[in-house]
Amino acid sequence: MYRAKKLDRREPKFYEAVNYLLDRLIGDEDNALANLCNAAALLGHQLDEVTWVGFYLRRGDELVLGPFQGKPACVHIPIGQGVCGVAAARRETVLVADVHQFPGHIACDAASRSEIVVPILVAGELVAVLDIDAPVLSRFDETDRAGLEEFCRRLAVGIDWSQLA
């Protein structure tokens, strides 16, 4: 069971600890939806200065809202549009210091100022993206990118994505 206290993201091993907690949460659970819910809750609890943490699941040529923590969000995002859609199309992490400078940004929450989106790939195929919004400029950096990419790699192998199809 998850009983960890909130960690300090300035600590060098912050993401190592968060990823360890993820492994503990999903390691013995085979329900994919429950695992994504707990993954969103884990990040929502551990990351400071964020307003939204969640997943968009690939459904054909679009991303559809999945488990999240935060205000209600856009339900459908075409692949290639907005930060989430661009990350999905490129199949690479997109880190945006100022969303108002990102061409085609989809504003689900007016309070969002910066964003990071990490694609989740299984056998080279896009299954989802992890999306995190912050109310401050330049909230995310290369440490966040590396830690969240590892988080998503663990989700890619730790979840039975066919349950979510």
N, C-alpha and C positions, 0 to 999 in steps of 0.2 A: 504494500500500500504506500502511496505517496505521502510523506510526512516532512519533506524538506523545507527548511526555512528559505526565505528569499536570499539569493546570493548577490554579491556585489560585482557588477559587470566590469569594474575596473581591475578586478583580480585577474592575473595572467591565466589562470586555469578555469575561468568562468564557463566557457563553452564546453570544456572537457567535463565539468560537473553537470551542466545542463544535459549534455548528450548521455552521460551515465544515467541520469534520472529518466531520460526518455527510454533507454534500454530497460530499466526496471519497470516502467509503466507498461510497455508493450510486449515485453519478453514472454510472459506467460498468458497473454490474452490473445485469442484468435479472432475476435470480432473487430473487423476493419474499421467500422464506423466509430465504435467506442475508442479505438486507438487514436483515430484522427481527432476526436473530441478532446481526449486527454492531452494529445500533443499540442493542440491550440491553447488549452488551459495552462499547460506547463509554461509555454512561452509567454502567454499573457500575464502569468504570475511572476515570472523571473525577469522579464525585460522591463526596464524603466523607460519612461518617456515614450511610451507607445499608446496609441488610441485604438488600434485594431490589429488583430492577429488572426489569420485564418487561411483556409484552403479553398481553392477553386479547382473543381474536378473537370477533366477534359471529357466533353461529350461531342464527338464529331468535330466540327469546325468552330466550336465555342467552348468557353469555360463556364461552368455552372457553380454557383455558390455552394460550398460545403461547410463543414464545421468551422466555427469561428468564435472569437471573443471580441465584443465591441458593439457599436451601434449597428442597426440594420444596414445592409449593404446592397450594392448592385447584384442582381441575380444572374444575368447573362452578360458575358464579355466575349465578343468575337476575337478569335485568335488573330493577332496582328494589331489589335487596337488597345490603346491605353498601356500602362506599364505592365500589367499582367499579361495582356495579349502579346506584347512585344517580347517579353521574356519567354512566353510559350512558343512563339514563332521561331525565335533564335535558339531556343533550348539552352539558354545561358542566363545567369543571374544578371538582373538589372538593378543597379543601385542609383537612386535619384536623390541628389542633395536638395533640390528645390522642384517640387512637382509642378509649380506654376511655369517653369521653364521647359517642361517636357512636352513636346508637340503631341497633341491628342490625348493628354491626360484626362482620364475619366474621374470626375470629382464625385465620389459617393459620399464623402464627408468633407465639408468645407474647412474643417479644422486641420486636415492633413497638410503637412508642409514638406515632408520627405518620406521616402518609401524604398523598400527593398522587396524584390520578388525573386524567388528561387524556384526553378523548375524541378519537378520530381520525375525522374526517368526510370523506367523499368525495362531492361533489355533494349535500351536505346529508344524506347517509345515514351512520349510524354503522357503521363497519367494525371498530373495535377501540378499546381503551383502553390507555393507558400507565399502569402502576401502579408507584409507588415507595414503599417503606417505610423507616422510620428507627427506630433504637433509642433515640432521644432525643425529648423533647417539643419541639414547635414548631420542627422542623428546617427546614420549608419556609416560604417567604415569597413576597411578591408578585414579587420578582425571579425566583425559581424558577418561579412560575406563568407569567410572561411568556416566559421563556426556553424552558420546556418546551412551551408552547403553540406557539411558533415551530418548535421541533423537530418536533412532531407535524404542523404544517402542511406542513413539508418532506417528511415521510414520506408524507403524504396524496397529494402530487403526484409523489413520486419512486419510488413502488412501484406495480407492477401488482397491485392487490388482487384481481383476478379469479383470479390463480394460487392464492390462499389460500382460495377459496370451497369 
